Amino acid sequence: MSKSFFDKVVKGLFIDRPNRFIVNCWIDGQKKRAYLPNPGRLWELFFPNRSLYLTPNREGQKTEYTVVAVERDGMPIMLHTHVTNKVVQHLIETNRVPGLEGAEVVKAEATSGHHRFDFLLRYQGRPYMLEVKSCTLFEGSVAMFPDAVTERGRSHLESLAQLAQNEEIDCGVLFLVQWPRGRFFLPDYHADLAFAQTFYELRNHINYQALAISWNDDLTLAEGQAPLTIPWDYLSQELNDGGSYLIVMHLPERTTLTVGSLGEIILEPAYYVYVGTAKTNLTQRVNRHLRKKKTLRWHVDYLREKATTCSALPIRTTERIEHDLAGRLASLAQWTVPGFGCSDCKCTSHLFAFTDNPQHSEPFIEMLQYFRMGRVEERLLSPLE
């Protein structure tokens, strides 16, 4: 029998997200503000007119509704992080977590020293500390966590490993993947290299598990869960600080730049995306690009000096993807800046202009997802075919 975690669910349509915890949406033709209990970036899930699942709030709360899920590819994706622990407790108590059959929940929100973890279990006669993470980042059969830097998440791993080494206790992390098509799980070394490195380094001290679940249209938990494989060999090869990157900059007004060998160029107001590569020390290279005050060396430095906002999107990989990235961006951009940033290659440009912020554009995010995760899936599946 399907398990329900909500008394009442209504549907709405996504409009925008003015901050991490608020969503504007349409419900029955009326614009409403809703609370979002999930601070993740969720770039790949929130686009205009995406279906939302919401629950009514009690009277007196700041918002009338709470967003609990969003639809992707016709399926609800659970976003409510507080519900995740209830789901995991239900799965443990009904023996539906592979590798933890017969485990008993001793205490929820158990503390050890200065740290609090989601569950203290008793499994095979021993105490077992379990931390739970909800994973909503996926593409095809690949799921990744986190979708943004999480120092807190990395601290959890270090604390669990220390606990496992110093005490007579077993420790684990369960990644609950909100996507039934998942086959592989990896730490997101693109978004948070430090978390991914810690994840890998502590693999002999922490029992990592990733479990795919799904939800019915009425937001009852669907029957059937499937464990995901962690491809350790692949991770060890790719866990390097090298690859390509995108720098997204906003130029609010028409600007004339004198750029090295290019000479004087005129840039119209737009969002500009620059493509670069760093075989090593990618983090250091990106951080340099983000700074305004520095010696002007590369073409992009001259633009960064004038841009009002700037963000970086690393794509860590051992593959050479810079030219493929440039080609894909050229097909998405409104225009390109000829010769910019490509003096050492055959590309016509490495700078691409968008009239609106591309990070809110579904085609742009799909492109980013492909280079970060889709190509990973292709490489993981190729030996299996």
N, C-alpha and C positions, 0 to 999 in steps of 0.2 A: 504494500500500500504506500502511495506517495505521501511524504511528510510535508505538512504546511507549517510555515514559520510566521505567517502574517494573517491578521484577522480580516483585513479588507485591502484590496489592491485596485487602484484606478490607473488608467493609461493617459499619457500626455505626449506632447511633441517638444523636443528640445529646441530652444531658441539660442541661448548663449550661456556662458558661465563667467559672470563678472568677477568672481574670486573663487578660491579653492573650495569653499564650503557652501556656495550659493549657485543655484541654477535657475534661470528664467525659462519658463515653458508654457505651452498652451494646454489648458485642460477644459474641455467642453467649450471651446471657443473663447475662453477668457485667459488673459495673461496672468500667470501666477509665479511667485517666488517660492522656491523649494530648498530645503536644507539637503546638502549632499554630505553624507558621513563617510567621505573618502577623499583624502588629500592628494591622491596620486595625480599625475599629469593627465592620463586618460585621453591623450591626443587622438588615438586611433579609434575611439568610441564615440566621442561627442562631435556630431556635425548637425547642422540645421535640419529639422524635421525628422530626426531619429526618434523612434518610439521609446518612451520612458515608462517605467513602472514605478508608481508612487503609492505611499500609504498616507492617509489623513493623520495629522497631528492633533493632539489634545488642544482644547481651547486655552488661550493664554500664551501659547508658544509664539516665537517670533515669526515663524513661517507656517503656512497652512498645511504644507505637505512635506514629506521626506522622500527623496529619490532613493529607491532601493535597487533598481536594475535598469539596464539599457539594452535595446535590441541590436543584435548584429547578426547578419546573415539569417534572419528569421528566428533567432534564438535569444532568450533572455540571458544577459550576462550580469551576474550578481555583483553589486557595487557596495552594498552595506557591510562594512568591515566588522561591525559588532555581531552581525548574524553569522559570520564565518565560524566563530567559535562555537555557537549553538549547533551549527551543522556538524562540525567535527566531533563534538561531544555525542551527538546522536549517532554518527557513524561508528564511533568507538564502542558505544554501548550496544550497538546492534551487530558488532563484529564485522564491519564492512570496510575496515582499513587494513589492507594486506600488510602482514608483518606485525600487526598489533592485535591479532585475534585473541580474545580472552583478556585483554587489558581492562583494568578497572580504574575509573576516574576517582581519585582520592580527593582532589581539591582543584577547583578552578582558580585562576589568578594566584598561583603559588609564589611565594617569595623565597629568595635565597640571597642572603647578604643585602646588598643595595639594589638587587635586581628582582623584577617580577616577571614570571613566565606564565604562559596561558594555562597549562595543566600540569599537575603532578599526578602521574599514573602509578599503578602497580602492575608490572608486567613480568610474568614468569618468576614471581617471588621477589623481584627487585624494584626499588623505586625508579621511576622513569620520568624525567622532566621533558616536557614537550612544548615547543614554541610553534605557533601556527601563523602562516603568512598566506594572504589571499592573492592569487595571481590572476590579473586581468589583461596581461600583455601577451599576445600570441599572434602568430601568422602561420596559416596552414597547419602543420602538425608540430610546430615548435612553440613552446611557451618559455617566457623569460621573466625573471624577477630580479631587481625592482625596475620600475619605469623611470626612476629619478634617483639621485644620490640619497642614500639612507644611512647616515652615520649611526642612527639608533639600531637599524637592522644589523649592521656590522658588529656593533657592541654586543648585541644578543648572541651572535655566533661566538665571539671571544669569551663571553661569560659562560656559555654552555660548555665550551671546550675546557675551560678552567675548572668548572664544576665536575665534569666527567673525570678529569685527571686527579683532582684533589679529594673527591668524595667517593663513597661506594654507591654510585648512582649512574644510571645510563641516561643519555641525553639525545634528543632528536629534534628535527625541524620538519614539519609537514607543510608543504606548499600545496594549497588547495587551488587547483587550476580550474577556472570557471569556463571551461571549453572542452566539450566531449571529444573533439577531434585531435586532441593533443597526443603525441607519441614520444616527444623528446622534451626534456626540461634542462635549461641552462641558466646560470646566473647571468644577468645582463651586463656583460663586460663593456658594452658600448656606453651605457648610461652611468654605470658605477663600477669602474675598474677595481677600486679598493675593496668593495664588497665581494666581487667575483674572486679576487685573489685570496681573500680571507676564507671564503667558501671552499676554495680548492685546497688551501693549506691545512684546513681543519677537518678534512674528509675522513681521517682515521679516528677522530674523536667524537664526531657527531654523526648520528644516523639520519641521513637526508632521505626524505620521501617526497614524491610529487604524485598527486592523485587528481585525475580529471573527473569532474562532476558536470551535471547539466540540470536545467530547470525546465519544467513544463510551462506552457503559456499562462497558466493560472498561478504561477510562482510557487508551485509545490515542487519539492525535490524529486527529480526523476530517478527511477530505478536504475541501478547499474553504475559502477565506478570503475575506472581503469587506471592502473599505475603507469607512470611515464618513466622512460629510461633516461638516465643521466649519462651522456656520452663522454666519459672521463678522458679518453684518449684524444678526442677532438678538442675538448676544452683545454687540455694541456698544450696543444699545438697553437691554439688561437689566443691564449691568455697572455698576449704581449701588447705593449703600449705602442702599437704602430698601425698604420692604415691610412684611411682618408678621412676628411672632415668637411663639413659645411659651416660657413660663417654667415649668419643672417644679420643684415644691418639695415637700419631704416634711415633714409635720407629725406628729411621732410620738405626740403626746398631745392630749387634748381641750383646746382653748384658747379663751379669751374675748378678743375683740379689740374695740376701739373704733375704728371706721373712718369718719372724716369724716362726711359727711351720712348714711351708713348707720346710724350709731350703734353700739350694742353688738350684736355677732354672735357666735355660738358655732360653732366649727369642730371637727368630729370628726377623729380621727386618720385621715390619708389622704395620698395623693399628689395635689397640686393642680396643675392646668395652667391658666395664665393666658394669654389671647390679647391681644396688643397690636399696634399699628401705629406705624411711624415713616416718614413720607414721605422724610425725609433723616436722615443720621447715625444709622442703625439700630444700628451697632456701639456707638456712644457710649451710646445709650439702653439697650441690652441690658446693657452693662457696669455702668451705673448700677443697674439692677435686681438684678444679681448681688451688689452690695455690700450688706453689712448696715448699716454705719454711714453714714447720710445723713439729710438733712432729709426727713421723711415728707411726701410730696406726693400720690402716687397711691394708690388703694386697695391695690394690690399691695405697696406699700412696707410697710404694716402687717403683712401676712402674711410678707413676706420677713424681717422683723425676728425672727420666731419660728421660721421654718423651719430645720431642721438641715442640709439639703442643697438645692442649687439649681443647675439647669443650663438652658442656653438653646438653642433650636432656631430659628435665623433662616430665614425664607423670603423671599429677596430677589426682588422682582418689581415691575414698573410697574403691575400690575393691582391693583385694590382687592379683596382676598380676605378681609378680617377677618371679615365677617359670614358668609361661606360656611364659614370655618374654625370659627367658633363653633357654627354649626348642625351641622357634622359631629361636633365634639367632644361636643355635647349628646347625640347619638345613641349615643356610645360610653361616656360617663361613667356611673358608678353614681348620681351625683346632681350637681346644680348649686347654686351659691350665688346666690340671686336678687338682682339689682341690682348685683352686684359688678363694678366696672370698666367699666360700660356706661352711665354717666350721660349720655354725649354721643351715644348711638345708640339704635336701636329694639330691640336684642337684649335678651333677658331676663336674660342673664348673660354674663360673660366669664371666669368661674372655674368649673372643672369638676373633680370629685373622682373619684379612682380608688382602690380598696382596695389594689391592687398597683401597682408601678412600671410606668407605661404604656410606657416605653421598652423593656420586655421583652415587650410585647404585640403579636402579629402584626396585629390590626386597627388599632391605633394607628400602627404603622410603615407599614402600607399607606396609611393616611390621609396621613401625612407624605410618603411617596413620591409620592402623587398630587399634592399641592400643590407639591412641589419639582420633580417631573419629569413627572408625567402631564399636567399642564396645559401644560408646555413642549411636550410631544409634540403635543398638540392644536393649539397655535398654529403649530408647524412644519409639520404635515401639512395644515392647512386651506388654504394657498395651492396645495397640490399636488392637491387633490381637485376 
